[in-house]
Amino acid sequence: MAGTNTAPAAEQRDTWTHNTGFILAAIGSAVGLGNIWRFPGVAYESGGGAFLIPYLLALLTAGIPILFLDYAIGHRYRAAAPLAYRRMAKPAETLGWFQIGLSFVIAVYYAAVVAWSLSYFVYAFDLRWGEDTLGFFTGEYLQVGDPEISTTIVSSVAIPLVLVWAAILVVLALGVSRGVQRVNVIFIPLLVVAFLGLVIRALTLPGAADGLDALFTPNWSALLDLNVWISAYAQIFFSLSIAFGIMVTYASFQRRKANMTSSGLVVAFANSSFEILAGIGVFATLGFFAHQQQVAVADLEGLTGPILSFVTFPAVISEMPGGNIFGVVFFAALVLAGFTSLISILLGVAASMQEKFGLGRRTAAILVASVSGALSIALFSTTSGLLALDTVDQFANNVGIVLSAIVMTVVVVWVARRSETLRRHLNAVSTFKVGRIWIGLLGILVPGFLLVMLGQKLVTLVGEGYEGLPTWYVGLFGWGMLALVILAAVVLAALPWKGRDDPDFRAWPELEEETR
């Protein structure tokens, strides 16, 4: 056992061996592929340098408050999301399973992107993608077909995907301190060093200054556009790994006497710092590409998402002196960032199954990795994998997680009325004290703004569909996926507990719980 609990009646469970391990693991969860391929493009399209104003405000008024809420629930109630919510207010267990269901869905497709990165890490040694990087990615590599339920396995995707899931199984089976913590303690410093090297190299390329001008030149009129503010809140929200059970689980493995709020501030600002670093590196590189093409940065295409990483960047790398070295390091960074995030997502799923059904750690790891891996390979290593992945990702992130956050804040603040207890808990164990404004942000501003985000997205999806895909396809992989997660949450919450639902559990430190 890596650590012990000193609180009365507290159960012995695996813990982070030190606070640095917890912080690095939380940073590893937050810093993922979206930091590298989403933030630069969103910032560029949303006012450039001016975007940093709503971005910072979103971090302070929504990102950090929800991160603190996740930490408080996990640390006080000492369990993964379903049991933690149950201990807070028994009916809220369903919300916990909804969050874990979303985590499961995201892990199943996120692993495929890590596998792509692993393939491209190998391809970078000899620049195997050639001159037509789009044709190679969608054609030769992914072999993208029509929107259908394909059973044609693409071996170039399936093989690295099997390797990813095998690695995940090993890490989960080793547990929190010997598996997850050790991986992050090694991988996160490697990721930072590798990406710093990429940024320094990018800044030395001809045209780099033009790329940075394109990214950071402020368009102040953009601040009058509601969509820019929504983009800022969405970016903070999606990049911090909040509101879908991950940080609740991570905090539950933290030692009882742990500085939770200060750790949260370190994680939040480290995540945002990495996003800005990624923006500098990406746009310095794109400036070089524009210089080589003798066009303006604004005329380039594929500035965000998988196309940026697997089409635009390979094209840039092919024209760069020593490009294969740059490519190897870049895709290694993608693998590291994606793998650490994937571990965090699945740890919550494995811990929840372990607690609910009384499974051993290794049994839970084998069960979760086997089921997730089988679905991942069956759905996302086929010729329809890219289209299915894009559709599931859109609905899981832009509908599912936003809905989860709205329900979570409303339940905690207005229904269960546990916000003051959780605030006092954070203040009892932390040096950075949380004021009552935190409750106001959680109870009013956050759900209000997220409702606007969700409403706007639902209107678009219902009225316009998604990316011109057939209605049945969006219904199956989008709306159907969400309906299945909700149904699974209800069923799992209704099943009897066979694990560690200790009726004598006492939260520590002992505080007078609020009543409804």
N, C-alpha and C positions, 0 to 999 in steps of 0.2 A: 504494500500500500504506500503510495507516494506521499501521503499526508494524512493527518488526523484532524478530526473536528473536536473542538474544545467545548462546544455548546452542550447544554443539557439535552439529553434524549436525542442527540443528533446521530444519525446513522453514519457508519464508516463508509466512505466511498472514495474512489480515486480522485485525486486533485492535481492541479498544476503544482509543480514542485517549488516554483517561485513566481513572483509577479511578472518578471520579464518574460517568462514562458507564456503566461496568459496574454500579455500585451502583444507579443510577436504572433501568437496564434490568432488573436482577434484582428491584427493588421493583415495577416495572411488571408483571413476570411474576407475582409473588406476590400483589399487590393486584389482585383481580379481582372479578367479580360476587358470588362467594361471601362475600367480606368484608362486602358491603353487605346481602345478603339472607339469608345463612345464619347468621353469628355471632350477631346480636342475638336471633333466635328460639331458637337452641340454648342460649344463655346463659340466657334467660328461662325456658325449660322445664327447665333442668338445675340449678336452685338459685340463680338470680339472682346476687347478689354472691358467694355461696359458690363459684360455678362458677369464679371467677377463680383459686382455689387449684389445682384439678387442671389448669386451663388453663395456668397458669404452669409447673407441674411438667412437664406434657407438652411445653411449649416447650423446657425445659432438658434433659430426659432423652431426647427423641425428635426433636423438630423440628430443633433446632440440630445435634445429632450427625449426622442423616441429611443435612442441608444441607451440613455440612462434608465428609461422605463424597462427595456429588455433586461438590463443588468439587475435592476432592483427586483424584478419578479424572479429571475433565475437564482439570484444570490440569497434572497430571503426564503424562498420555498424549496430550494435544494433539489431541483429535478428538471428534466427536460420539459418542453412546453406543455404537453397534456397534463402531466401530474402537477406541475407548478401551478397552472391555471386552476386545476381541480382543488388544490390546497388553498388557493386564494378565494375561490367561490365555485362550489361543485359544478353548477351548470356550465361554467366556462371551459370545462374540459373539451367540449366540442370545438371551441375556437382553437385550442391547442392542437387538436388533430387536424383541423383545417390548415394550420400553418405547417405542420409536419407533412401533410399531403402535398402542399405546394413545394416544399423542400424536395420531396421524393421526385416529383415531376421534373423540377428544374435539374436535379442531379442526373436524371436519366438522359436528358438531351445535352447538358453542359459537358458531360464526359466526352461526347462526340466531338465537341469543339477542341477539347484538350487533345484528343486523338489526332485531329487535323493538324494541330500545332506540332505534335510529335512527328508526324509524317513530314511536314515542311522543314522541321529541324534537320532531318536526314537529307531532304531534297536540296537544302541550302548549300551543302558541301560542293555540289557540282552544278548548282543553278538549274536543276532538272526541269523547272517549269518553262524554260525557253522564252521566246519573245511574246507569245500570245498567252499572257498570264490568266486572263479571264477564261479563254478556251480551255486551258489546262485545268484550272480549278473546277469549273462546272462540267467540263467534258471528260477529259482523260482521268482526272482524279476522282471526282464525286459521281460522274456519269449520271448527271441529273436528268430525270425523265419527266413524264407528265404527272400532274397531281392525282395520285392514286395510292392505293395501299399495296406497295410493291413487295415482292418476296425475293427479288433478285439481290443477293448480297454482293457488295463491292469489296473485294478482298483488301484493297489498298486502305480502306477505312476500317474494316472489321479487325484486321490484325493488330494495329496500334490500339484499337478500342479494347480488345481483350487484354492487352498489356496494361492499360490504364486501370481496368477493373481489378486485375490481379494485384496491382500495387495498392489500390484502395483497400482491398480485402486484408492485406498484410498490415497496413497502418491501423485500420479499425480494430483488428484482432489484438494488436499490441496495447491498445487502450489509450487513455488520455496522456499520461506522463511519458510512457515509453514509446508511444507511437506518434500521436498528433503533435505533442509538444516538441519532440526531437526533430520531426520533419520541418516544422516551422522555424525552429532555432537555426537550422542549417539553411533552409531554402530562402527565407526572407532576406537575410543579409546578402546571400548570393544574388537574389533578384535585384536588390538595390544597387549593388556594385555593378552588375551586368548592365542595368538600365542607365546608370550614370555614365558608364563607358560609351553606350550608344549615343547618349545625348551629347557628350563631349565630341565624339566623332562627327555627329550630325552638324554641330555648330561650326566645324571647320570646313564644311562643304561650300562650294560656290553657290550663291543663291539662298543660303540659309537665312540671311537677314530679311530677305523678301518674304519668306515663309513666316517669320516671327512678326513682321509688320502686319501681315494678313490676319494673324491670330489675335494680336494684342491691340491693334488700332481700334479705339472705341467708337462705336456707333451709338451715341447717347440717345437718339430717338427710339432705339430698340427698347429702352426702359419703359416706354409708354405702351408697349405691347404686352397684353396679359399672357400671351403664349410664351413669351420669353421668361416670365416669372414662373409659369408652370414648368417649363423646361428646366429651370434652375432647381426647383423643388424636386422634380422627378429625378434629376441627376444625383442629387444628394441622397435621396431616398433609396435609389437602386444601388448606389455604390457602397453604402455602409453596411449592407447585409442586415438590415433591421426589419422587424415586424413579421418575420416568418420563421421564428423559432430558433434560429442559429445562435444569436447572442444570449437568449434565455438559457440555452443548454450550456454554452461556454461559461457563463457566469455561475451556473450551478456547480461547476467543478472548481470554482475559485475557493480558496481557504476562507474560513469564517471571518478572520480578522484581515481584511483586504481593502485597499484603498480604491474603491470602485469608481468614483467620479473622476479622480485624477487619471486613472487608467483609461477611462472613456475619453477624456479630453486628448490624451496622447494618441489614442487610436483614431479619433475623428480627424485631428489635424494632420496626422501622418498620412491618412488616406487622401485628404485633400491636397497635401503637398506632393504626393506621388502623382495625382491627377494633373497638377500644373506642370510637374516635371515631364510627364508623358506628353502633354500639349506642346511643350518646348521641343522635345525630341521629334515628335511626329511632324510638326509644321516646319521645323528646320529641314527635315528630310524632304518634305513636299516642296519646299522652296527650291531645293536642289533639283528636284524632278522637273518643276516648272521651268527652271533655268535651262535644263538640258533640252526640254521640249520647245523652248523659246515661246512660252505662253505665260499668261498671268496665273497666279495660284488660284484665282477665282474661276478659271476656266477648266481646272482639273475636275475629274469625276471620281467617285468612290472615296469620299473623305471620312466615312464612318462605317462602323459595323464590320462584319466578316470580310466584306469586299475590300476595305482598307487594308486589313491584315494579310489577306490571302490573294489579292489581285493587285492592288495599287503598290503595296510595299515590295512584293517580289519584282514588279516592274522597275521600281526605283533601285533595288538592290542589284539588278542586272546591269545597270548603267553606272554603278558606283565603283570607284577604284577599291579593290579589295572587298568587293561586295559579298563574296561568299562568307568571309569572316563576320561581317556585319549581320548577314542573314542568319548564320548559325547562332550568334548571340541573341539576336532579336527573337527568334522562335524558341530558343531556350528560355528566354524571359517569359514568353507566353505560356510555355509549359509549366514553369514554376508558379506563375500567378494563377493559372487555371487550376492546377492540382491542389494548391493550398486552399483555394476557395471550395473546391469540390469536396475535400475532406471535411471542412466545416459543415457543409450542407448535410452530408451523410451521417456525421456524428450525431446530429439531432435525431435523425430517423432511427439509427441503431439504438441510441439511448432510450428513446420512447418505447420501442418494441421490447427492449430489455426490461424496462420498468413495468410495463403493462402486463406482460405475459410471463414474468419471472424467468427470463432466459439468462443464460450465462453470457459474458461479454463476447467470447469467441463465437458462440452459437448465434447471437444476434448479428455479429459482423458477417458471418457466412450467409445467414438468411438474407440480410439487406443487400449485400454485395451481389449475391447470386441472382436474386429477383430483379434488382435494378439493372445489373449487367445484361441479363437475358433480354429484358425489354429494350434496353439501350441498343443492343446489337440488332435485335429484330426490327426495330423501327428506324434507327438512324444510321445504319451502315448499308442501307438499300438505296436504290436509284431514286426513291422519293424522299430520302432522308433530309435533304436540305429544305425542301418545302414544308415538310412536317415540323422540322425543328423551328423554322421561322414562325410558323403559325402558333405552335405551342408556346414559344417564348413570348410572343406578343400578348397572348391572353394570360399567361401565368404572371408576368411582370406587371403589365399595364392595367390589368383588371384584378387578378387574384390577390397580389400583394398589397395593392392600394386598398382594396376592400378589407383585407385582413387588418391593416393599420387603423382604418376607420373604426371597425368593430372593436379592436383592442382598446383604443383610447376611450371610446364611449363606455365600454364595459367597465374598465378600471376606474374612470373618473365619475361616471354618472349612474351606473347600475350597481356594481359591487361596492363602490365608494371606498376604494383602497388607496387612492392617490396620496392622501396625507400620511398614511401608514408607510407607504413605500418611500415617500420623501424623507420621513424621519429615519427609516432604515438606512438610506443612503448617507444621511448626515451622521448617523451613529457610527458608521464604519469608515467614513472618508474624511479627508482633510479639506477638500473643496466642498463647501456647503451649498445645498440646493435651496433656493428661496421658493416662496409660494407662487411666484410668477411661472414656475415650471408647471404647476397644475393648470394654470390658466392657458398656457400654450398647448398642453395636452388635451384639455377639455374643450377648447374653443377654436383656436387658430388652426391647429393641425387637422382635426377632422373637417373643419370648414373648408380649408384649402384643398384637402384631398378629395372632398366631395365634388368640388369644381373640376379637379383633374379627372376623376372617375366619370363624372357626367359627360364631360367633353369627349372622352374616349369612347364611352358607350354609344353616344349619338353618332359618332363617326363609324364605329363598327357595325351598328345596326343599320344605319342609312346607306353606307357605301360598301359594306363588306370589308375584305382585307386583301389587298394587293391583287385584285382581280381574280382571286381563286374561286372555284365553284362553291356555291352555297353549301352543298353537302359536305365539302371538304372542311370549310371553316366551321360548320356545325359539328363535325366529328372531332377535329383536333383542337378547336377553340372552345366553343360553348360546351361541347360534350365533355371535354377534359375537365372544365370547371365544375360541371354538374357531377361528374364522377368523384372529384375530390370532396365536394360537399357531402355526397352520399356516404363516402367512406368515413368521413369525419363523424357523421351521425352514428353510423354502425359501430365504429370503434369505441366511441364514447359510451355506447349502450352495453357493450360487452363487459362482463364482470372482471374485476382486477384479480390477477393471479400473482402479481408481483409485489412491489414494495409500497402499496398504498397504506402506509402506517396510520391507523386512526389516532394514535397517540402522538403523532408528529407535532412538534412545537417549533414555530419559527423563532429564530434568534437574531438579534437581541429581542427579548420579550417586550413588546409594545402593545398598547391597548388597541385592538383591531377596531376599525370603524364598522358600524352596522349600516345596513341598507336603509 
